[in-house]
């Protein structure tokens, strides 16, 4: 039997995974932007 509590716990797990993924993506994006900026600075 699937209870409301089980559904709520699963929803929380999915939210945590989504938040972790979002944090990881933003960190990766920032790193890429920093590398691009560093590469441009070296070329000048």
Secondary structure, DSSP 8 states (H G I E B T S, - for coil): ---HHHHHHHHHHHHHHHHHHHHHHHHHHHHHHHHHHHHHHHH-
